[in-house]
């Protein structure tokens, strides 16, 4: 159990159930896998989860906590702050906040690329709708249908493809060599015609043990590692295609489907 998490309301934590205690062997987890390459961040997490009595008895822990916090945690006034690169991870508490942030992020990304003449390709999803129970032909989705689809599909309505862009895979395809939530990097830009026709494009699959791609934080692309260097260090070149076709029910009495590449902005 994690004392830092919210406890049940008027109930006993399920791990204290007699059925759990007699049927399972408990193992204490002490190391953060996600932060395996960040010892200082692991130490910060460890202090946060210490017994409150121990924290109150040892003032040095408070001093250490604030020192680590000052070094590791940064606060900015807006997403436009230069400390936030295009490859930073963004975490939100609610899905509607995620959708709004993605829209804002994509718009700012496109505007920045246009201002700096950075080569990029915009892949706009092909969204279709049909009446529930109807045998009529599929037609282009209306704005209200697309808005509803954006809350149900992991694939984005607008995808900006650019060199050294890092993305998150949205589905499993074991034959192609990628899984849902894998991270992929575009090293060689595809052609605009290939994207317009939704043909498969080449990407580099990030090694699962690599938690953070430090060199992407630099704006000096001339000093980025070569493609061969990445391949020699665990990255794998794969082809990624459009997502598998699936239908969802949206408001207004429609079925809808989306055609888009199986990855999204992080």
C-alpha positions in Angstrom: 0.0 0.0 0.0 1.1 3.6 -0.6 0.3 5.9 2.3 0.7 8.8 -0.2 -2.3 7.7 -2.2 -6.0 8.5 -1.4 -7.4 6.0 1.0 -10.9 4.3 0.6 -13.9 6.2 1.8 -15.4 4.5 4.9 -13.8 1.1 4.0 -10.7 -0.9 4.7 -7.9 -0.9 2.1 -8.4 -3.9 0.0 -4.9 -5.2 0.7 -5.9 -5.6 4.3 -8.7 -8.0 3.4 -8.4 -11.4 5.0 -8.7 -13.0 1.5 -5.7 -11.0 0.3 -3.6 -11.6 3.3 -4.1 -15.4 3.2 -3.9 -15.9 -0.5 -1.0 -13.8 -1.6 2.7 -13.2 -0.7 3.5 -9.5 -0.2 6.6 -8.0 -1.7 7.8 -4.5 -0.8 8.7 -2.3 -3.7 11.5 0.1 -3.0 13.0 1.1 -6.4 11.4 3.3 -9.1 11.8 1.6 -12.5 10.8 4.7 -14.5 13.4 6.8 -12.7 16.1 4.1 -12.8 18.5 6.5 -14.5 17.7 9.4 -12.3 19.2 8.8 -8.8 18.5 12.2 -7.5 14.9 12.0 -8.5 14.6 8.6 -6.9 16.0 10.1 -3.7 13.4 12.8 -3.9 10.6 10.2 -4.3 12.0 8.2 -1.4 11.9 11.2 1.0 8.3 12.0 0.0 7.2 8.5 0.9 9.0 8.3 4.3 7.1 7.9 7.5 6.0 11.4 8.7 7.4 10.8 12.2 10.9 10.1 10.7 10.7 13.3 8.7 9.7 15.4 11.7 12.6 13.9 13.8 15.3 14.6 11.2 15.6 18.3 10.0 18.4 17.3 7.5 15.8 15.4 5.4 13.8 18.6 5.0 16.9 20.5 3.9 17.8 17.7 1.4 14.3 17.6 0.1 14.3 21.4 -0.7 17.7 21.1 -2.2 16.7 18.3 -4.6 13.4 20.1 -5.4 15.2 23.3 -6.4 17.6 21.3 -8.6 15.0 19.0 -10.3 11.7 20.9 -10.4 11.2 24.0 -12.6 8.1 26.2 -12.7 7.3 28.4 -15.6 4.4 30.8 -16.4 3.3 29.3 -19.7 4.0 26.6 -22.2 5.7 29.2 -24.4 8.7 29.3 -22.0 11.9 28.4 -23.8 12.7 25.9 -21.1 10.0 23.7 -22.6 11.2 22.0 -25.7 9.0 20.4 -28.4 10.0 17.0 -27.0 9.0 17.6 -23.3 6.4 15.3 -21.8 3.1 17.0 -20.7 0.9 15.4 -18.1 -2.6 16.5 -17.3 -5.3 15.3 -14.9 -8.3 15.2 -17.2 -8.9 14.2 -20.8 -10.5 17.5 -21.9 -7.4 19.3 -20.7 -5.3 16.9 -22.7 -7.3 17.6 -25.9 -7.1 21.3 -25.4 -3.4 21.2 -24.8 -2.7 19.0 -27.8 -4.6 21.4 -30.1 -2.7 24.4 -28.7 0.6 22.5 -28.9 0.1 21.5 -32.5 -0.9 25.0 -33.6 2.2 26.5 -31.9 4.4 23.8 -33.4 3.1 24.6 -36.9 3.5 28.3 -36.4 7.0 28.0 -35.1 8.1 25.7 -38.0 6.6 28.2 -40.5 8.4 31.1 -38.8 11.7 29.3 -38.9 11.3 27.6 -42.3 11.6 24.2 -40.6 10.6 21.4 -43.0 7.5 19.6 -41.7 4.5 17.7 -43.1 1.0 17.9 -41.7 -1.0 14.7 -41.8 -4.7 15.4 -41.3 -6.9 12.5 -40.5 -9.6 11.3 -42.9 -12.7 11.1 -40.7 -16.0 9.6 -42.0 -19.5 9.1 -40.6 -22.7 7.2 -41.4 -26.1 7.1 -39.7 -26.6 4.3 -37.1 -28.5 1.5 -38.8 -28.1 3.0 -42.2 -26.8 1.3 -45.3 -25.9 4.5 -47.0 -22.3 5.4 -48.0 -19.8 6.8 -45.6 -19.5 10.6 -45.9 -17.0 13.2 -44.5 -17.4 13.7 -40.8 -19.0 16.9 -39.6 -17.2 19.2 -37.2 -19.3 18.0 -34.2 -18.6 14.4 -35.1 -14.8 15.1 -35.4 -15.0 16.8 -32.0 -16.5 13.7 -30.5 -14.0 11.5 -32.2 -11.1 13.4 -30.8 -12.2 12.2 -27.3 -12.4 8.6 -28.4 -9.5 8.0 -30.7 -5.9 8.0 -29.6 -4.8 9.0 -33.1 -4.9 12.8 -33.5 -6.9 14.8 -36.0 -3.8 16.7 -37.0 -0.3 15.2 -36.8 2.8 17.2 -37.5 5.7 15.1 -38.9 9.2 16.6 -38.6 12.7 15.4 -38.3 13.8 14.3 -34.8 10.2 14.4 -33.7 9.5 12.0 -30.8 6.1 10.3 -30.8 4.1 7.7 -28.9 2.6 4.7 -30.7 -1.1 4.3 -30.3 -1.7 0.6 -30.9 -0.1 -2.9 -31.0 1.3 -4.4 -34.1 3.7 -7.2 -33.1 4.3 -8.2 -36.7 5.6 -4.7 -37.5 7.6 -4.7 -34.3 5.9 -2.0 -32.2 3.5 -1.9 -29.2 1.1 0.6 -27.7 2.9 3.4 -25.9 6.3 2.7 -27.5 8.2 5.8 -28.4 9.4 6.3 -32.0 11.7 8.9 -33.5 11.5 10.3 -37.1 15.1 10.5 -38.3 14.6 10.4 -42.0 11.8 12.6 -43.2 9.2 10.9 -45.5 8.0 12.5 -48.7 4.9 14.6 -48.7 3.3 12.3 -51.3 3.9 9.3 -49.1 2.2 10.9 -46.2 -0.7 12.2 -48.3 -1.3 8.6 -49.4 -0.9 7.2 -45.9 1.9 5.0 -46.9 4.1 3.4 -44.2 7.0 5.5 -43.1 10.3 4.6 -41.5 10.9 5.5 -37.8 13.4 4.5 -35.1 12.0 2.6 -32.2 13.5 3.8 -28.9 15.0 1.2 -26.6 12.6 0.4 -23.7 15.3 0.8 -21.1 16.1 4.4 -22.3 14.0 6.6 -20.1 15.0 10.0 -21.6 16.6 11.2 -24.9 18.8 13.9 -23.5 20.3 15.1 -26.8 16.8 16.1 -28.1 16.9 19.0 -25.6 19.6 20.6 -27.6 18.7 22.9 -30.6 22.0 22.1 -32.2 20.9 19.3 -34.6 24.4 19.2 -36.2 25.6 17.5 -33.0 22.9 14.9 -32.9 24.1 11.3 -33.1 24.1 9.7 -36.5 21.5 7.2 -37.4 24.1 4.4 -37.4 25.2 5.4 -33.9 21.6 5.0 -32.7 21.1 1.7 -34.4 24.4 0.5 -32.8 23.0 1.5 -29.4 19.7 -0.3 -29.3 17.4 1.8 -31.5 15.6 -0.3 -34.2 14.4 0.9 -37.5 10.8 -0.1 -38.2 7.9 0.8 -40.6 4.8 2.3 -39.0 1.5 2.5 -40.8 -2.0 3.8 -40.3 -4.0 2.6 -37.4 -6.3 -0.4 -37.7 -9.8 0.6 -38.8 -12.3 0.7 -36.0 -15.7 2.3 -35.6 -17.1 4.3 -32.7 -20.6 5.7 -31.9 -20.7 9.5 -31.6 -23.4 11.9 -30.6 -26.1 12.7 -33.1 -26.8 9.0 -34.0 -23.7 8.4 -36.1 -21.0 5.8 -36.4 -17.6 7.2 -37.2 -14.1 6.0 -38.2 -10.7 7.6 -38.6 -7.8 7.1 -40.9 -4.5 8.3 -39.4 -1.0 7.1 -38.6 -0.7 5.0 -35.5 1.3 7.5 -33.4 0.7 10.8 -31.7 2.5 13.7 -30.2 3.9 13.3 -26.7 
